């Protein structure tokens, strides 16, 4: 990748050009986000999380340690090489103090590697890779919202004793890892896995998989998938009448944005793990209304996590009296984490911020009070019960 191309990418500021100051680097605190501003994840975690980060900076007052906060945003086009090139350029030319979110696992891992090398704090809300807290772990790197262990473990907590499960799983690393963790949860909680099938990424017709699942005698059919594949699975399961036949549907990962596209009629009854829901407390509702007034939609867990981690970072800078990465990271671990997003939050040695999770269920049209009212909370799960076990960690900072 040429320097000219990287420079062009860095110039994409998602409408936030007014946030760039003309002060010298040493006279400001610089935060940067490399994310998807125009592709698949631009709504779920790109532009929406950029707004949430901007709101956190505003709510903190726009400055810290007497210095203005500069916020840089660029589109990494979901490409790891662009992601890493952007971070290298920001470190050398903009003297960034922290990387605040990178979407998509390959791009996040590439950016984290550069941040670790350059002693820059990195914070992730929009990536779920366990690699960020295992082989990529660092004293100055943090994962805030969710991961591929927590989400399948969480949805398994919504099961009833003795229930039978059938899994329909996308056939690549993401699906296999999630299936392994969900299967273990089913076993741990006294359930029974009666069968599973895998399908190729990008499949259009799921009829054979759904018919197999329907005939399995399972009480619950779980879709281990994401994006357009998951949307098509849910739509086609509704067309086949699976929920009406008495079989419950579940998926480890489902966003409010996706439910809005599907419609409550198609998604009603589907259970999922939620790291946050805008309607779970007075404080979350207040933030949700403020966010919606500016974005047009309620925030999902990735947006709210991005706000929470940015605000916590700025509080740590203020408390540490410096932007030096290790000193700030130590303060981040020391300061309490209690806000509208993080219930019972705490940071582990591997950099994972553990917080309570929820089992959510998509409401029926009759249960919903409006377009944003899509989930009801069935259960609160203590974060430590579904967090990746430290005894299995490969992070060099964890003493096993």
C-alpha positions as CSV (number, residue, x, y, z in Angstrom):
1,X,0.0,0.0,0.0
2,X,1.5,3.4,-1.0
3,X,1.9,6.3,1.4
4,X,-0.4,8.4,-1.0
5,X,-3.2,5.9,-0.6
6,X,-2.9,5.7,3.2
7,X,-2.9,9.5,3.3
8,X,-6.1,9.6,1.2
9,X,-7.7,7.1,3.6
10,X,-6.8,9.1,6.6
11,X,-8.5,12.2,5.1
12,X,-11.9,10.6,5.4
13,X,-13.3,12.2,8.5
14,X,-17.0,11.2,8.3
15,X,-18.3,14.7,8.7
16,X,-16.2,15.5,11.7
17,X,-13.7,17.9,10.2
18,X,-14.7,20.6,12.6
19,X,-13.2,18.6,15.4
20,X,-9.7,18.9,14.0
21,X,-7.7,21.6,15.8
22,X,-4.6,23.5,14.5
23,X,-2.6,23.2,17.7
24,X,0.7,21.4,17.7
25,X,0.5,17.7,18.7
26,X,2.0,18.3,22.1
27,X,-0.7,20.9,22.9
28,X,-3.6,18.5,22.4
29,X,-4.8,15.0,23.2
30,X,-5.5,13.0,20.0
31,X,-7.9,10.1,19.7
32,X,-8.4,8.2,16.5
33,X,-10.8,5.6,15.1
34,X,-10.3,3.3,12.1
35,X,-13.6,1.8,11.1
36,X,-16.2,0.9,8.4
37,X,-17.8,4.2,7.3
38,X,-19.3,2.9,4.0
39,X,-19.6,-0.9,4.1
40,X,-21.4,-3.8,5.8
41,X,-20.7,-2.6,9.3
42,X,-21.1,1.2,8.8
43,X,-24.5,1.4,10.5
44,X,-24.1,-1.2,13.3
45,X,-20.6,-0.1,14.4
46,X,-19.1,2.4,12.0
47,X,-20.8,5.8,11.8
48,X,-23.0,5.1,14.8
49,X,-20.0,4.4,17.1
50,X,-18.2,7.4,15.8
51,X,-21.1,9.5,17.0
52,X,-21.1,7.8,20.4
53,X,-17.3,8.5,20.8
54,X,-17.9,12.1,19.7
55,X,-20.7,12.4,22.4
56,X,-18.3,11.0,25.0
57,X,-15.7,13.7,24.2
58,X,-18.4,16.4,24.3
59,X,-19.8,15.1,27.6
60,X,-16.3,15.2,29.1
61,X,-16.0,18.8,28.1
62,X,-13.9,18.7,24.9
63,X,-10.6,19.0,26.7
64,X,-8.5,17.1,29.3
65,X,-5.5,18.3,31.3
66,X,-6.1,21.8,29.9
67,X,-5.6,20.5,26.3
68,X,-8.2,20.3,23.5
69,X,-9.2,16.8,22.4
70,X,-8.7,16.2,18.7
71,X,-10.7,13.3,17.2
72,X,-9.6,11.7,13.9
73,X,-11.8,9.2,11.9
74,X,-11.0,7.3,8.8
75,X,-12.5,4.5,6.7
76,X,-10.4,1.3,6.8
77,X,-12.6,-0.3,4.1
78,X,-12.6,-3.5,6.2
79,X,-9.1,-4.1,5.1
80,X,-6.3,-5.0,7.6
81,X,-3.5,-3.4,5.5
82,X,-5.3,-0.1,5.4
83,X,-6.1,-0.3,9.1
84,X,-2.5,-0.9,10.1
85,X,-1.3,1.8,7.6
86,X,-3.7,4.4,9.1
87,X,-2.5,3.7,12.6
88,X,1.2,4.0,11.6
89,X,0.5,7.2,9.9
90,X,-1.4,8.6,12.8
91,X,1.4,7.7,15.2
92,X,4.1,9.3,13.2
93,X,2.2,12.4,11.9
94,X,-0.6,13.1,14.4
95,X,1.1,11.7,17.5
96,X,-2.2,10.0,18.6
97,X,-2.6,9.2,22.3
98,X,-5.2,6.4,21.9
99,X,-6.9,4.3,19.3
100,X,-10.6,4.2,20.2
101,X,-12.3,1.4,18.3
102,X,-11.6,-0.6,15.2
103,X,-14.3,-2.7,13.6
104,X,-13.9,-6.2,12.1
105,X,-11.6,-8.7,13.6
106,X,-8.7,-8.8,10.9
107,X,-8.6,-5.0,10.8
108,X,-8.7,-4.8,14.6
109,X,-5.9,-7.3,15.1
110,X,-3.8,-5.5,12.5
111,X,-4.3,-2.1,14.3
112,X,-3.7,-3.6,17.7
113,X,-0.4,-4.9,16.7
114,X,0.8,-1.5,15.6
115,X,-0.6,0.2,18.7
116,X,1.2,-2.3,20.9
117,X,4.5,-1.8,19.0
118,X,4.2,2.0,19.3
119,X,3.0,2.0,23.0
120,X,-0.4,3.5,22.1
121,X,-3.5,2.6,24.1
122,X,-6.1,0.7,22.1
123,X,-9.7,0.3,23.0
124,X,-12.1,-2.0,21.1
125,X,-15.9,-2.1,21.2
126,X,-16.6,-3.2,17.6
127,X,-14.5,-6.3,17.4
128,X,-15.3,-9.6,19.2
129,X,-12.0,-11.5,18.6
130,X,-10.6,-13.5,21.5
131,X,-7.2,-12.9,19.9
132,X,-7.3,-9.4,21.2
133,X,-7.2,-10.6,24.8
134,X,-5.0,-13.7,24.1
135,X,-2.1,-13.6,21.8
136,X,-2.6,-9.9,21.1
137,X,-3.0,-8.9,24.7
138,X,-1.0,-5.9,26.1
139,X,-1.0,-3.9,29.3
140,X,-2.3,-1.0,27.2
141,X,-5.0,-2.8,25.2
142,X,-8.6,-3.2,26.2
143,X,-11.7,-5.0,24.9
144,X,-14.9,-3.4,26.2
145,X,-18.2,-4.8,24.9
146,X,-18.3,-8.5,23.7
147,X,-16.4,-11.4,22.4
148,X,-17.0,-14.8,20.7
149,X,-16.9,-16.7,24.0
150,X,-19.3,-14.5,26.0
151,X,-22.1,-14.3,23.3
152,X,-22.8,-18.0,22.8
153,X,-22.4,-18.7,26.5
154,X,-24.9,-16.0,27.2
155,X,-27.7,-17.2,25.0
156,X,-27.3,-20.7,26.5
157,X,-28.3,-19.2,29.8
158,X,-31.8,-18.6,28.4
159,X,-32.5,-22.4,28.2
160,X,-34.8,-24.4,30.4
161,X,-33.7,-27.5,32.2
162,X,-33.5,-30.6,29.9
163,X,-34.1,-28.7,26.7
164,X,-32.9,-30.2,23.4
165,X,-31.0,-27.9,21.0
166,X,-30.2,-28.1,17.2
167,X,-27.5,-25.8,15.8
168,X,-27.3,-24.3,12.2
169,X,-23.8,-23.0,11.9
170,X,-21.9,-21.0,9.2
171,X,-18.9,-23.0,8.1
172,X,-15.8,-20.9,9.0
173,X,-13.7,-20.0,12.0
174,X,-16.2,-17.6,13.6
175,X,-19.1,-20.2,13.4
176,X,-17.0,-23.1,14.6
177,X,-15.7,-21.2,17.6
178,X,-19.2,-20.0,18.6
179,X,-20.7,-23.4,18.1
180,X,-18.1,-25.0,20.4
181,X,-18.8,-22.5,23.1
182,X,-22.6,-22.8,22.8
183,X,-22.4,-26.6,22.8
184,X,-20.4,-26.6,26.0
185,X,-22.9,-24.3,27.7
186,X,-25.8,-26.5,26.7
187,X,-24.0,-29.5,28.3
188,X,-23.0,-27.5,31.4
189,X,-26.6,-26.4,32.0
190,X,-28.2,-29.8,31.6
191,X,-29.4,-29.5,28.1
192,X,-29.0,-31.9,25.1
193,X,-27.5,-31.2,21.7
194,X,-29.5,-33.4,19.4
195,X,-27.9,-32.4,16.1
196,X,-26.1,-29.7,14.1
197,X,-25.5,-28.8,10.4
198,X,-23.1,-26.4,8.8
199,X,-23.6,-24.3,5.7
200,X,-21.3,-22.4,3.4
201,X,-21.0,-18.7,3.9
202,X,-23.2,-16.7,1.6
203,X,-25.9,-19.4,1.2
204,X,-29.2,-18.2,-0.2
205,X,-31.5,-21.2,0.3
206,X,-31.7,-22.6,3.8
207,X,-34.7,-24.8,3.4
208,X,-32.9,-28.1,3.7
209,X,-31.1,-27.0,6.9
210,X,-34.3,-25.6,8.4
211,X,-36.3,-28.8,7.6
212,X,-33.6,-30.9,9.2
213,X,-33.7,-28.8,12.3
214,X,-37.5,-28.8,12.4
215,X,-37.6,-32.6,12.2
216,X,-35.0,-33.1,14.9
217,X,-37.3,-32.9,17.9
218,X,-35.3,-30.0,19.3
219,X,-37.0,-27.5,21.6
220,X,-34.6,-24.7,20.5
221,X,-33.0,-24.1,17.0
222,X,-29.9,-21.8,17.2
223,X,-28.5,-19.9,14.3
224,X,-24.8,-19.4,14.7
225,X,-24.4,-16.8,11.9
226,X,-24.1,-13.1,11.3
227,X,-24.9,-10.4,8.8
228,X,-27.0,-11.2,5.7
229,X,-26.8,-14.9,6.3
230,X,-28.4,-14.5,9.7
231,X,-31.1,-12.2,8.3
232,X,-32.0,-14.8,5.6
233,X,-32.0,-17.6,8.1
234,X,-34.5,-15.7,10.4
235,X,-36.7,-14.7,7.5
236,X,-36.9,-18.2,6.0
237,X,-37.5,-19.8,9.4
238,X,-40.5,-17.5,9.8
239,X,-41.7,-18.4,6.3
240,X,-41.4,-22.1,7.3
241,X,-43.4,-21.4,10.4
242,X,-40.9,-22.8,12.9
243,X,-41.8,-20.5,15.8
244,X,-45.5,-21.2,15.3
245,X,-44.7,-25.0,15.5
246,X,-43.5,-24.5,19.0
247,X,-39.7,-24.5,18.5
248,X,-37.9,-21.5,19.9
249,X,-35.2,-19.7,18.0
250,X,-32.0,-18.4,19.4
251,X,-28.8,-16.7,18.1
252,X,-25.7,-15.6,20.0
253,X,-25.5,-12.2,18.3
254,X,-28.3,-9.9,17.2
255,X,-28.4,-6.2,17.0
256,X,-31.3,-3.8,17.3
257,X,-30.5,-2.5,13.8
258,X,-31.0,-6.0,12.4
259,X,-34.3,-6.5,14.1
260,X,-35.5,-3.2,12.7
261,X,-34.7,-4.4,9.2
262,X,-36.3,-7.8,9.7
263,X,-39.4,-6.5,11.4
264,X,-40.9,-7.8,14.6
265,X,-43.3,-10.2,12.7
266,X,-40.4,-12.2,11.3
267,X,-38.1,-12.0,14.4
268,X,-40.5,-12.2,17.3
269,X,-39.5,-14.7,20.0
270,X,-35.9,-14.9,18.9
271,X,-33.5,-15.0,21.9
272,X,-30.0,-13.5,21.9
273,X,-27.3,-12.3,24.2
274,X,-27.2,-8.6,24.7
275,X,-24.2,-6.6,26.1
276,X,-26.5,-3.6,26.5
277,X,-30.1,-2.6,25.8
278,X,-31.2,1.1,25.7
279,X,-34.3,0.4,27.8
280,X,-32.8,-1.5,30.7
281,X,-32.4,1.5,33.1
282,X,-33.3,5.2,33.5
283,X,-29.7,6.1,32.7
284,X,-29.6,3.9,29.5
285,X,-32.9,5.4,28.4
286,X,-31.6,8.9,28.8
287,X,-28.5,8.2,26.8
288,X,-30.6,6.4,24.2
289,X,-32.9,9.4,23.7
290,X,-29.9,11.7,23.3
291,X,-28.3,9.4,20.8
292,X,-31.5,8.9,18.8
293,X,-32.0,12.6,18.5
294,X,-28.7,12.9,16.6
295,X,-28.5,9.5,14.8
296,X,-32.2,8.7,14.2
297,X,-31.9,5.3,15.9
298,X,-31.4,4.0,19.4
299,X,-27.8,2.9,20.2
300,X,-26.9,-0.7,20.2
301,X,-24.3,-2.3,22.5
302,X,-21.3,-1.5,20.3
303,X,-22.2,2.2,20.2
304,X,-22.8,2.4,23.9
305,X,-19.7,0.4,24.6
306,X,-17.7,2.9,22.5
307,X,-19.1,5.8,24.5
308,X,-18.3,4.1,27.8
309,X,-14.7,3.1,27.0
310,X,-13.9,6.6,25.6
311,X,-15.3,8.4,28.6
312,X,-13.4,6.0,31.0
313,X,-10.2,6.6,29.1
314,X,-10.6,10.4,29.5
315,X,-11.3,10.0,33.2
316,X,-8.2,8.0,33.5
317,X,-6.1,10.6,31.7
318,X,-7.4,13.2,34.0
319,X,-6.7,11.1,37.1
320,X,-3.2,10.1,36.0
321,X,-2.3,13.7,35.1
322,X,-0.6,12.5,31.9
323,X,-1.3,10.8,28.5
324,X,1.5,8.3,29.0
325,X,0.0,5.0,28.0
326,X,1.1,2.8,31.0
327,X,0.2,5.4,33.6
328,X,-3.3,5.8,32.0
329,X,-3.8,2.1,31.6
330,X,-3.0,1.6,35.3
331,X,-5.6,4.3,36.2
332,X,-8.2,2.6,33.9
333,X,-7.8,-0.6,35.9
334,X,-7.9,1.3,39.2
335,X,-11.0,3.6,38.6
336,X,-14.5,2.1,39.1
337,X,-16.5,1.3,36.0
338,X,-20.1,2.1,36.6
339,X,-22.2,3.9,34.0
340,X,-25.3,3.4,31.9
341,X,-23.5,0.7,29.9
342,X,-21.3,-1.2,32.2
343,X,-23.1,-2.9,35.1
344,X,-20.6,-4.4,37.6
345,X,-17.7,-3.6,35.3
346,X,-14.1,-4.4,36.0
347,X,-11.0,-4.9,33.9
348,X,-9.1,-8.2,34.0
349,X,-5.3,-8.7,33.6
350,X,-5.9,-9.7,29.9
351,X,-7.5,-6.3,29.2
352,X,-11.1,-7.6,29.0
353,X,-13.6,-5.3,30.6
354,X,-16.1,-7.8,32.1
355,X,-19.7,-6.6,32.8
356,X,-23.1,-8.1,33.3
357,X,-24.9,-9.4,30.1
358,X,-28.5,-10.0,29.3
359,X,-30.6,-12.6,27.7
360,X,-33.0,-10.7,25.4
361,X,-36.0,-11.8,23.4
362,X,-37.4,-10.0,20.4
363,X,-40.9,-8.7,21.2
364,X,-44.0,-9.4,19.2
365,X,-45.7,-6.5,17.4
366,X,-48.4,-6.6,20.1
367,X,-45.8,-6.2,22.9
368,X,-43.9,-3.4,21.3
369,X,-44.7,0.2,22.1
370,X,-42.8,1.7,19.1
371,X,-40.2,1.2,16.5
372,X,-37.3,1.3,18.9
373,X,-38.9,-1.1,21.4
374,X,-37.6,-4.4,20.1
375,X,-36.3,-6.5,23.0
376,X,-37.5,-7.6,26.4
377,X,-34.9,-8.6,29.0
378,X,-35.5,-12.2,30.2
379,X,-32.4,-12.5,32.4
380,X,-29.4,-10.7,33.7
381,X,-26.2,-12.8,33.7
382,X,-23.2,-11.9,35.9
383,X,-20.4,-11.1,33.6
384,X,-17.9,-13.3,35.4
385,X,-20.1,-16.4,34.7
386,X,-19.8,-16.0,30.9
387,X,-16.4,-14.4,30.5
388,X,-13.6,-16.3,28.8
389,X,-11.9,-18.3,31.6
390,X,-8.6,-16.9,32.6
391,X,-7.3,-20.4,33.2
392,X,-7.6,-21.0,29.5
393,X,-5.9,-17.7,28.6
394,X,-2.7,-17.5,26.5
395,X,-2.2,-13.9,27.5
396,X,1.3,-13.3,28.8
397,X,-0.1,-11.1,31.5
398,X,-2.2,-13.8,33.0
399,X,-0.7,-16.1,35.7
400,X,-2.2,-19.5,35.3
